[in-house]
Amino acid sequence: MKKNIILLLISTMLAGSYCYCETTINNYNYTTPSTYDYSKNTSVSDKDKILFIVDFSNSMNERLGHTTKLEAALSTMKEALQMIPENANVGLRVYGHRTGFTPKQSCSASQLIAPILPNNAANIYSKLTSINAVGWTPITYSLKQAAFFDFGDTSGKKRIVLISDGGENCDESPCDFVIELMKYRDDIQIDVIALAVGDDDANNQLKCVALVTSGKFYNANTAAELKNSLQDSLNLKKEVQGMIINK
């Protein structure tokens, strides 16, 4: 009943303001892993699996106060990664880090560059600083890859923290996708940080992704708000210190 109410609110919120595209979840031939019973919400592992999905589209080069959106994201990620316990299972997927000769290539420019592993903070930050923001914003494709492949056949709760400065600009709807996804599984929660997103339709897309998956949604219009949003999403406290990452 609660989920139906949420879906009704989301549909009402987006009606007339966002053009939905047909979801193609069945094309992925996804089957529920036998190691986890998604009809129950009690079988959880000791540690959540956390996947960061970070926007590297070209618009991340735009200014955000005295810096760029990308520089603010990198600085924020560095500080957050230093505060995550070393044994936490974390990984990184990025999108928009390359362009293509065709829309299809640009809309599949998403890559898991750091698999979800413990003691992974330094590796993640190193990967983040080695790529450029040049491409499009294939959010839906990235979420599909994360949900179907990145977490693997593992049990327990899984969390995605998505940082994006815009909405989907490929021919898909992340909102439609997560609504369909929640019909198959309920072990994935998505927190979304909308970084200086000025477009209402894009904000609605991102807000829907968070609300449907029982995640948190943040509007971050400054570097300080981005930092606070990420730390709140991860429930980080400054006195908790993990691996120190040097430049």
JOBELRA-V599981 format. One record per backbone hydrogen bond with DSSP energy under -0.5 kcal/mol. CO is the residue of the C=O (numbers start at 1). NH is the residue of the N-H. Records with the same first field share a line. If there is no record, write none. Layout:
CO=NH, NH
This chain:
1=5
2=6
3=7
4=8
5=9
6=10
7=11
8=12
9=13
10=14
11=15
14=17, 18
18=20
24=27
25=28, 30
26=29
33=36
36=38
37=40
42=44
43=156
48=50, 89
49=159
50=52, 91
51=161
52=54, 93
53=163
54=95
56=134, 135
57=60
58=61
59=62
60=70
62=69
64=67
67=64
68=72
69=73
70=74
71=75
72=76
73=77
74=78
75=79
76=80
77=81
78=82
79=83
80=83, 84
81=84
82=242
84=243
85=88
86=119
88=90
89=50
90=117
91=52
92=113, 114
93=54
94=111
95=56
96=134, 135
102=106
103=107
105=108
106=109
108=110
109=96
111=94, 113
114=92
115=117
117=90
120=124
121=125
122=126
123=127
124=128
125=129
127=130
128=131
135=58
137=139, 169
138=142
139=143
140=144
141=145
142=146
143=147
144=148
145=149, 150
146=151
149=152
152=154
157=49
158=189
159=51
160=162, 191
161=53, 163
162=164, 193
163=55
164=195
170=172
173=177
174=178
175=179
176=180
177=181
178=182
180=183, 184
181=184, 185
187=158, 189
189=160, 191
191=162
192=194, 218
193=164, 195
194=196, 220
196=198
199=203
200=204
201=205
202=206
203=207
204=208
205=209
206=210
207=211
208=212
209=213
210=215
211=214
216=192
218=194, 220
219=221
220=196
222=226
223=227
224=228
225=229
226=230
227=231
228=232
229=233
230=234
231=236
232=235
237=240
239=241
244=246
